Amino acid sequence: MTQLCRILGDNVKSLRLAHGLSQEQLAFEAELDRTYISQIERGVSNPSILVLLKIALALKVEFSDLFIKHS
């Protein structure tokens, strides 16, 4: 589970940066706290499906994109 959280975190960060967003901007768009975005990106949080859906919508990507390796 820890490895999946790290992959997810890396993907969220990569997608966020590709969209030119700060953690604060992403948090605002997803209606989440910036510290929670940081925890997700560091792989220390196990977000719910609802939280992941909010992030995907804020990033304007498919839900599945959060789990696909991005460079």
N, C-alpha and C positions, 0 to 999 in steps of 0.2 A: 504494500500500500504506500509506503514511504517513497518508493521509486516513482510510482504513478503520480504522486503529489509533486515531486520534483519536475517530472516531465511536463505536467500541467502548468506549473509555475513558470518554467522556462518558456513555454509556448505563450502564455498570457503576456509575459514581459516582452517577448519578441514581437508579438502582434501589436502590443501597445506602442512600442517604439516605432514600428513600421507605420503606424498611424500618426506618429508625431505627438503622442499624448504623454503627459506626466502622470504619475500615480494619482495625484490629486484630481486631475481632469477626468481620468477614467473612473475614479471613485464617484465623482459628481455625476457623471453620465449614467453610471450603473446604480446610483443611489445607495452606495456603500461607503464605509469609512476608509480613508486612505491607509490607515494602519492595517486594515484587513486585506487590502490589495497587496500591501507589502508582504504580509504573512503568506498569502497565496503564492506570490512570485518566488518567495524563498522556499516554498515547499513545506512549510511548517504548519499549514492549516489544511483541513480536509473540508472544502466547501460543499455545500448542498447543491443539488441539481438546480434549484431556483437561483442561487447565487451565480452559478455558472451560466445559466440562461441570461441573467441580467448582464453579465460581463460580455457574453457573445453579442447580445443586442447592442450594447454600448460600443463595441468594436466593429459592429456591422459585419460580422462573420457568421458562418454556420456554426452551430453548437459543436459539431464534430471537429471543426478546425482547432478547437482548444486542445485536442488530443493527438493531432498530427504534427510531426516534427517540422519545425520551421527554422530557417537559418537566419 
